[in-house]
């Protein structure tokens, strides 16, 4: 017997996987792409079938299936580029292949175009060739070559990037390639790849090339600049249409564009890439978030701490960051001694904890800090607020006893969910990152300690009926963690709260407490960030709300617009009343037409506008406009305050 997707099927010699799929009524209806045996992925045509095998089939609905589908489409793109160069520039050898992976949404391929002019409008020509290759339904054929054979093959066409990749794997003796032969274009294309791939090009039913961009080879600005083509593919044309519409909507929500338009932040090349300057509206938005964050932490028994931006290198040597994280750290000298711009807040919290001896009766100790940290990122990886070099982490650390661990982790998880829901994220997914049991030397702590910590995290998720995905081998070296991914209004996922267990720092820094046996014991230490980085979180908020923040988050809640100079004094009186009630107000007393002022306030996404003319001044009333609703009538100042507070609570 063999088992396919949990179904027992009689084993028959000399039958290939396609036979089993074809003969099973349920399987034959599905468009499977790749297979898996003993956690190794295979092409469907090359799946080993032996008695007692447990086989898994993956279609596009699975992550593994999508990866293979998108990566296979990137090969079709690369083949089309070779054809295009052959047709238009006298030979396909003029374009050099770099890499073409699947990514979170779709795929890309990097090319060295050899100085050939290639523009966004040329993508439609590449798409046309890809359609021809798909219609040919060309098989993906896998071959295994020796190091010498594959090097000779690539040296003939001077594929320097492929040669560099091969030379990187000095111990590898064999390399796999996938070939496709097009009768229409009389071309054989091959690409070095571990696979697996879909059976043939015809499995790709719909695709779209999305954009052309520049990218440095290996992400290193000192290396070749390549042309990167992004694309997406699906087994259904409507899915492509829906995705492209979502992309267009995402462009409208781009936090970099809205951040400038709404005067939230700037990044100036002349002052340094990846360093954020917050404008008054951005500063106010940060302050709203940070005040809320601090208030909620104080309610839950956290102590607020502040640690310096720099520390002697010795601190980072003790923590292990100097050895394992050095390439991401900014290191400099003061009086010939090395210092580091802090990349993390954790060691600073440990130092504060260690200033006195703690009894088990003192625990848990909870520290929280909005700590700005600095990490080196390649310039090509920087992206608005989402990937920067200086950012503020909403860090927190819980020092507790082993018996307190389950309760404290549960409290942290509940706190994280409270925070993300408060900011408008109603959907999220959860991953449990665990150690790789086959590679124990990679991790701090013993196997027994890992088992306990992983069980604590897992049991809490089960207890709370949280759907989660186990991720073996994805844990950081110092402990397992829970990652919460936030889903925004477009269904995109953003990295959100993280709850991490740490076996490493308590031992490195000798972080202990006195137990009820009057002996020293290592504390159990939990790292947690509820928002992640403030910068990335605000970038996500801007795109989630398309800049139309809810009333409580809006940097400006009310715009006061005077109709004439005669009503400026009355407008200022109203402004004073609103500010005394802690309402965030902007005033526009310019000598401009009222229609112009209203349009500007609406473009700034201001929730309420008070239009104050002669009638309003004489009758001591307010003419009120609400974002998205227009004029909503006249109210007294007292009535508007009640309306505002009611809206704030909804």
C-alpha positions in Angstrom: 0.0 0.0 0.0 1.0 3.6 -0.5 -0.6 6.7 1.0 -1.4 9.8 -1.1 -2.7 12.8 0.7 -3.9 10.6 3.6 -5.7 8.2 1.2 -4.5 4.5 1.2 -4.1 3.1 -2.3 -2.9 -0.3 -3.5 0.7 -0.2 -4.6 1.5 -1.6 -8.1 4.9 -2.0 -9.5 6.0 0.1 -12.6 3.2 2.6 -12.1 4.2 6.3 -12.0 2.5 9.0 -9.9 0.5 10.3 -12.9 -1.2 6.8 -13.2 -2.4 6.9 -9.6 -3.7 10.5 -10.0 -5.5 9.6 -13.3 -7.2 6.5 -11.8 -8.5 8.3 -8.7 -11.7 10.2 -9.4 -11.0 12.7 -6.6 -7.3 13.3 -7.6 -8.0 13.5 -11.3 -10.2 16.6 -10.8 -7.4 18.6 -9.2 -4.5 20.2 -11.0 -1.5 19.0 -8.9 1.8 20.7 -9.6 4.5 18.9 -7.5 4.8 16.2 -4.9 6.5 15.5 -1.6 8.0 12.3 -0.2 9.7 12.2 3.3 9.6 16.1 3.3 11.6 16.2 0.0 9.9 17.9 -3.0 9.8 16.3 -6.4 8.6 16.9 -10.0 5.4 14.9 -10.5 7.1 13.0 -13.3 10.1 12.1 -11.1 8.4 11.1 -7.8 9.8 7.9 -6.5 7.0 5.3 -5.9 7.8 2.5 -3.5 5.7 0.3 -1.3 4.7 2.0 2.0 5.5 5.5 0.6 3.7 8.4 2.1 3.2 10.9 -0.7 1.8 14.4 -0.7 0.4 16.2 -3.7 0.5 20.0 -3.9 -1.7 22.2 -6.0 -1.9 26.0 -6.3 -3.8 26.4 -3.1 -0.7 25.3 -1.1 2.3 27.4 -0.5 4.6 24.8 -1.9 2.5 24.5 -5.0 2.4 28.3 -5.6 6.2 28.5 -5.1 6.8 25.9 -7.8 4.2 27.6 -10.1 5.7 31.0 -9.8 9.2 29.8 -10.1 8.4 27.8 -13.2 6.8 31.0 -14.7 10.1 32.8 -14.0 11.8 30.2 -16.2 9.3 30.9 -18.9 10.1 34.6 -18.6 13.8 34.0 -18.8 13.3 31.8 -21.9 11.2 34.6 -23.5 14.0 37.1 -22.9 16.4 34.8 -24.7 14.0 34.6 -27.6 13.5 38.4 -27.7 17.2 39.0 -27.8 17.6 36.4 -30.6 14.9 38.0 -32.6 15.8 41.7 -32.0 19.5 41.8 -31.3 21.1 39.1 -33.3 21.6 36.5 -30.6 20.4 35.3 -27.2 24.0 35.3 -25.8 23.8 39.1 -25.3 21.4 38.7 -22.3 22.9 37.1 -19.2 20.8 35.2 -16.6 21.2 36.0 -12.9 18.4 34.6 -10.6 14.6 34.1 -10.9 13.0 33.1 -7.6 9.4 32.9 -6.5 8.6 35.6 -3.9 5.7 36.2 -1.5 3.5 37.3 -4.4 4.7 36.1 -7.7 8.2 36.0 -9.1 11.0 38.0 -10.6 14.0 37.4 -12.8 17.2 39.5 -12.9 19.0 40.0 -16.2 22.2 41.7 -17.4 21.1 43.3 -20.7 24.6 44.1 -21.9 23.7 47.8 -22.3 20.7 47.0 -24.5 17.9 49.6 -24.2 14.9 47.9 -22.6 11.9 49.8 -21.4 8.6 49.2 -19.6 6.8 49.1 -22.9 8.9 46.2 -24.1 7.3 44.0 -21.4 4.2 43.5 -23.7 6.6 42.0 -26.3 8.0 39.6 -23.7 4.5 38.7 -22.6 3.6 37.8 -26.2 6.5 35.4 -26.5 5.6 33.9 -23.1 2.1 33.2 -24.3 3.5 31.3 -27.3 5.8 29.2 -25.1 2.8 28.4 -22.8 0.6 27.5 -25.8 3.4 25.1 -26.9 2.9 23.2 -23.6 6.7 22.6 -23.4 7.8 20.0 -20.8 10.2 20.9 -18.0 12.9 18.3 -18.4 15.3 17.8 -15.5 19.0 16.6 -16.0 21.8 16.2 -13.6 25.3 17.3 -14.7 28.7 17.1 -13.1 30.5 20.2 -12.0 32.7 20.1 -15.0 29.8 19.6 -17.4 27.7 22.5 -16.1 30.7 24.8 -16.0 31.5 24.0 -19.6 27.9 24.6 -20.6 27.8 28.0 -19.0 31.3 29.0 -20.1 30.2 28.6 -23.7 27.6 31.3 -23.4 29.7 33.3 -20.8 26.9 33.2 -18.2 29.1 34.8 -15.6 26.5 35.0 -12.8 25.6 31.3 -13.1 29.4 30.5 -13.0 29.7 32.6 -9.9 26.9 30.7 -8.2 28.4 27.3 -9.1 31.8 28.4 -7.7 30.1 29.4 -4.5 29.2 25.7 -3.9 32.7 24.3 -3.9 31.7 21.0 -2.3 28.9 20.3 -4.8 29.8 17.6 -7.4 26.5 17.6 -9.2 24.0 20.2 -10.4 20.5 20.0 -11.7 19.3 21.9 -14.8 15.8 22.2 -16.3 15.5 22.4 -20.1 12.7 23.5 -22.4 12.7 23.2 -26.2 10.5 25.5 -28.3 9.8 24.2 -31.8 8.3 27.5 -32.8 11.4 29.5 -31.9 13.9 26.7 -32.5 15.5 27.3 -29.2 16.6 25.1 -26.4 16.6 26.9 -23.1 18.1 25.6 -19.8 18.5 27.0 -16.3 20.3 25.7 -13.3 17.8 24.9 -10.6 17.1 22.4 -7.8 13.4 22.4 -8.7 10.8 21.1 -8.5 8.9 22.5 -11.4 5.5 22.1 -12.8 5.2 19.4 -15.5 5.0 21.8 -18.5 4.6 25.4 -19.5 0.9 24.8 -20.4 0.1 24.5 -16.7 0.4 28.3 -16.5 -3.1 29.5 -17.5 -2.8 33.3 -16.8 0.1 35.7 -16.1 1.1 39.3 -16.1 4.4 41.1 -16.1 4.0 43.8 -13.6 7.1 46.1 -13.6 10.7 46.7 -14.6 13.2 47.8 -12.0 16.9 48.0 -11.3 18.6 45.6 -8.8 22.2 45.1 -7.8 23.7 41.6 -8.2 23.6 40.0 -4.7 22.0 43.2 -3.4 25.5 44.8 -3.3 25.7 48.4 -4.7 29.3 47.7 -5.6 28.3 45.0 -8.0 26.6 44.9 -11.4 23.3 46.7 -11.9 20.8 44.3 -13.4 17.3 44.6 -14.9 14.6 43.0 -12.7 11.3 42.0 -14.2 8.5 41.3 -11.7 5.5 39.1 -12.6 2.5 37.2 -11.3 0.8 34.0 -12.6 -2.4 32.1 -11.6 -4.3 29.1 -12.8 -7.3 31.4 -13.7 -7.6 34.6 -15.7 -10.0 36.2 -13.2 -7.4 35.7 -10.4 -4.9 37.7 -12.5 -7.4 40.5 -13.1 -8.3 40.6 -9.4 -4.6 40.7 -8.4 -3.8 43.6 -10.9 -6.8 45.6 -9.5 -5.4 45.0 -6.0 -2.0 46.2 -7.2 -3.5 49.4 -8.6 -5.3 50.0 -5.3 -2.1 49.3 -3.4 -0.4 52.0 -5.5 -3.0 54.5 -4.4 -2.3 53.5 -0.8 1.5 53.7 -1.1 2.7 55.1 2.2 5.6 56.9 0.6 3.2 58.9 -1.6 0.6 59.5 1.1 3.3 60.2 3.7 4.5 63.1 1.6 1.0 64.3 0.6 -0.3 64.2 4.2 2.9 65.7 5.5 3.8 62.8 7.7 7.4 62.1 7.0 10.4 62.6 4.7 13.6 60.8 4.0 16.3 63.1 2.6 19.1 61.6 0.5 21.4 64.5 1.5 21.1 63.5 5.2 21.3 59.8 4.7 19.2 56.9 3.3 16.9 55.0 5.6 16.7 57.8 8.2 13.2 59.2 8.8 12.3 62.8 9.5 8.8 63.2 11.0 6.8 66.2 10.0 4.4 67.8 12.6 1.5 65.5 11.4 3.8 62.5 11.7 5.2 63.6 15.0 1.6 63.9 16.3 0.7 60.5 14.9 3.7 58.9 16.7 2.8 60.7 19.9 -0.8 59.4 19.8 0.4 55.8 19.3 3.2 56.1 21.9 1.0 57.7 24.6 -1.6 54.9 24.1 1.2 52.3 24.2 2.7 53.7 27.4 -0.7 54.0 29.2 -1.6 50.4 28.3 1.8 49.1 29.5 1.5 50.9 32.8 -2.0 49.3 33.3 -0.4 45.9 32.9 2.4 46.3 35.4 5.3 47.2 33.1 7.9 49.7 34.2 9.1 52.1 31.6 12.8 52.3 31.0 15.1 54.3 28.7 18.6 53.1 27.6 21.3 54.9 25.7 21.7 54.9 22.0 25.4 53.8 22.2 27.3 51.3 24.4 30.8 49.9 24.6 31.5 47.0 22.2 32.1 44.8 25.3 28.3 44.8 26.0 27.7 43.4 22.5 30.5 40.9 22.8 28.9 39.5 26.0 25.4 39.4 24.3 26.9 37.6 21.2 25.7 40.3 18.8 29.3 41.4 18.1 30.1 37.9 16.8 26.9 36.9 15.1 25.4 40.3 14.0 28.4 42.5 13.4 27.7 43.1 9.7 24.5 44.8 10.6 25.9 47.0 13.4 27.4 50.5 13.2 30.7 50.4 15.1 32.9 53.4 15.8 35.6 54.6 18.2 35.7 57.0 21.2 39.1 57.5 22.7 40.4 54.5 20.8 37.7 52.3 22.4 35.0 50.6 20.3 31.4 51.6 20.8 28.2 50.4 19.0 25.0 52.2 18.0 22.6 49.8 19.6 20.9 47.4 17.2 18.7 46.0 20.0 17.4 47.1 23.4 17.6 43.7 25.2 21.1 43.9 26.7 20.3 47.3 28.2 17.2 45.9 29.9 19.3 43.1 31.3 21.8 45.6 32.7 19.0 47.4 34.5 17.6 44.1 35.9 21.1 43.2 37.2 21.5 46.3 39.3 20.0 44.5 42.3 19.4 41.0 43.6 15.9 39.7 42.8 13.9 37.2 44.8 11.3 34.9 43.3 8.8 37.0 45.2 9.8 40.1 43.0 9.1 38.3 39.8 7.8 38.8 37.2 9.8 42.0 36.4 8.5 43.7 33.2 10.4 46.4 31.4 9.1 48.3 28.4 10.9 50.9 26.2 10.3 52.7 22.9 13.9 52.4 22.0 15.4 53.7 18.8 17.9 51.3 17.3 20.2 51.3 14.3 20.9 48.5 11.9 22.8 48.5 8.6 20.6 47.7 5.6 21.9 47.7 2.0 20.6 50.8 0.1 18.8 48.5 -2.4 16.7 47.0 0.4 15.5 50.3 1.9 11.9 51.1 1.3 10.1 54.1 2.8 9.1 53.4 6.4 9.0 49.6 5.9 12.8 49.1 5.7 15.0 51.8 7.3 18.3 52.1 9.1 17.1 53.9 12.2 13.8 52.8 13.8 12.0 52.7 17.2 11.1 49.3 18.6 8.3 48.9 21.1 10.4 46.6 23.1 9.4 44.7 26.2 11.0 42.1 28.3 9.5 39.8 31.0 11.8 38.2 33.6 10.0 35.4 35.3 10.3 32.0 37.0 9.6 28.8 35.1 6.2 28.4 36.9 5.2 31.9 35.8 6.1 31.4 32.2 2.8 30.1 30.8 0.7 32.8 32.5 3.1 35.6 31.4 3.3 34.4 27.8 -0.5 34.2 27.7 -0.8 37.8 29.0 1.7 39.0 26.4 -0.3 37.2 23.6 -3.6 38.8 24.8 -1.9 42.2 25.0 -0.7 41.8 21.5 -4.1 40.9 20.1 -5.7 43.8 22.1 -3.2 46.3 20.5 -3.6 45.1 16.9 -7.4 45.1 17.1 -7.4 48.6 18.6 -5.5 49.8 15.6 -8.0 48.3 13.2 -6.5 45.0 12.2 -9.3 42.4 12.6 -7.6 39.5 10.7 -4.2 38.0 11.4 -2.3 34.7 11.0 0.0 33.1 13.5 3.2 31.1 13.0 5.0 29.1 15.7 8.8 29.1 14.9 10.5 26.0 16.3 14.0 24.6 16.4 15.3 22.1 13.9 15.6 18.8 15.8 18.1 17.6 13.2 20.5 20.5 13.9 20.7 20.9 17.7 24.1 22.5 17.7 22.6 25.6 16.0 20.7 26.6 19.1 21.3 27.8 22.7 19.8 25.8 25.5 19.2 22.1 25.9 16.7 20.0 24.0 14.7 19.5 27.1 14.5 23.3 27.7 13.4 23.8 24.1 10.7 21.2 24.4 9.3 22.9 27.5 9.4 26.4 25.9 7.8 25.2 22.6 5.1 23.3 24.5 4.3 26.5 26.5 3.8 28.6 23.4 1.9 25.8 21.5 -0.4 25.1 24.5 -1.3 28.7 24.8 -2.3 28.9 21.1 -4.3 25.7 21.4 -6.0 26.9 24.7 -7.1 30.1 22.9 -8.3 28.2 19.9 -5.9 30.1 17.6 -5.2 28.6 14.2 -1.4 28.5 13.7 1.3 27.0 11.4 4.3 25.2 12.9 7.6 26.3 11.3 10.3 23.8 12.2 13.8 25.3 11.8 12.5 28.9 11.7 13.3 29.7 15.3 16.1 32.1 16.1 19.1 30.6 17.8 18.2 31.8 21.2 14.6 30.4 21.5 11.2 29.6 19.9 8.8 32.4 19.0 5.2 33.3 18.0 4.9 35.6 15.0 1.6 37.4 14.3 1.1 38.6 10.7 -1.5 41.4 10.3 -3.8 41.4 7.4 -4.7 44.8 6.0 -7.7 46.1 4.0 -6.2 44.6 0.8 -5.6 41.2 2.3 -1.8 41.8 2.4 0.2 40.6 5.4 2.4 42.8 7.6 4.9 41.6 10.2 3.3 42.4 13.5 3.7 41.3 17.1 6.4 38.8 18.1 6.7 36.8 21.3 10.1 35.2 21.7 11.6 33.0 24.4 15.3 33.4 25.2 17.7 30.8 26.5 20.8 32.8 25.5 21.0 36.2 27.3 20.2 34.9 30.9 23.2 32.6 30.6 25.6 35.1 28.8 24.8 37.8 31.4 24.2 35.5 34.4 20.7 36.9 34.9 19.3 35.1 38.0 16.9 35.3 40.9 16.9 33.8 44.3 14.4 30.9 44.5 12.5 29.7 47.5 15.4 27.3 48.1 17.7 30.3 48.7 19.7 29.3 45.6 20.4 31.2 42.4 18.4 30.2 39.3 18.5 31.5 35.8 15.4 33.7 35.0 13.1 32.8 32.1 13.3 35.7 29.7 10.6 36.6 27.2 11.1 39.3 24.5 8.1 40.8 22.9 7.3 43.6 20.5 3.6 44.4 20.1 3.8 46.8 17.1 7.3 45.8 15.8 9.0 49.0 14.7 7.0 52.2 15.0 8.2 53.2 11.5 7.0 50.0 9.8 3.8 50.0 11.9 2.9 53.5 10.8 3.7 52.7 7.2 1.3 49.8 7.4 -1.4 52.0 9.1 -1.1 54.6 6.3 -1.7 51.9 3.6 -4.3 50.0 5.6 -6.4 53.2 6.0 -5.3 54.8 2.7 -4.4 57.8 4.9 -8.0 58.1 6.2 -7.2 57.5 9.8 -10.0 56.8 12.3 -10.9 59.9 14.4 -8.9 58.9 17.5 -5.7 58.4 15.4 -6.0 61.4 13.1 -3.2 63.9 13.6 -5.7 66.7 12.9 -9.3 65.9 14.0 -11.0 69.2 13.2 -10.3 72.0 10.6 -11.7 75.4 11.4 -12.3 77.4 8.2 -13.2 81.0 8.3 -15.3 82.3 5.4 -14.3 86.0 5.7 -11.9 88.1 7.8 -14.9 89.2 9.9 -15.3 85.7 11.3 -11.6 85.1 12.3 -12.2 86.3 15.9 -15.2 83.9 16.3 -13.1 81.1 14.7 -10.4 81.7 17.2 -12.9 81.5 20.1 -14.1 78.1 18.8 -10.5 76.9 18.4 -9.8 77.7 22.0 -12.8 75.8 23.2 -11.9 72.7 21.1 -8.2 72.8 22.3 -9.4 73.0 25.9 -11.3 69.8 25.3 -8.1 68.1 23.9 -9.2 68.1 20.3 -6.5 68.4 17.7 -7.3 71.4 15.6 -5.9 73.2 12.5 -7.0 76.7 11.6 -7.3 78.2 8.2 -7.9 81.9 8.2 -6.3 82.7 4.8 -7.9 85.0 2.4 -9.0 82.2 0.1 -12.4 81.1 -1.2 -14.1 78.7 1.2 -14.5 76.0 -1.5 -10.7 75.9 -1.9 -10.2 75.6 1.8 -12.8 72.7 2.0 -11.1 70.8 -0.8 -7.7 71.2 0.8 -9.0 70.0 4.2 -10.7 67.0 2.5 -7.5 66.1 0.6 -5.7 66.2 4.0 -8.3 63.6 5.2 -9.5 65.8 8.0 -12.5 64.1 9.8 -14.5 67.2 10.7 -14.6 70.7 9.2 -16.2 73.7 10.9 -17.2 76.4 8.3 -17.7 79.7 10.2 -19.3 82.6 8.3 -21.4 85.6 9.3 -24.5 83.5 10.0 -22.5 81.2 12.3 -20.9 84.1 14.1 -24.2 86.0 14.6 -26.1 82.9 15.8 -23.2 81.4 17.8 -23.4 78.1 15.9 -21.1 75.9 13.8 -21.7 74.7 10.2 -20.3 71.2 10.2 -18.9 69.0 7.4 -17.9 65.4 8.0 -15.4 63.5 5.9 -17.3 61.2 3.5 -20.7 62.6 4.4 -20.5 66.3 3.5 -22.7 68.9 5.3 -24.4 67.4 8.4 -26.0 70.6 9.7 -25.6 73.3 12.3 -24.9 72.7 16.0 -23.8 74.8 19.0 -20.3 74.3 20.3 -21.6 72.2 23.2 -23.6 70.0 20.9 -20.6 69.5 18.6 -18.4 68.5 21.5 -20.9 65.8 22.4 -21.1 64.6 18.8 -17.3 64.5 18.6 -17.0 62.5 21.9 -19.7 60.1 20.8 -17.8 59.6 17.5 -14.6 59.1 19.3 -16.0 56.3 21.4 -17.5 54.4 18.4 
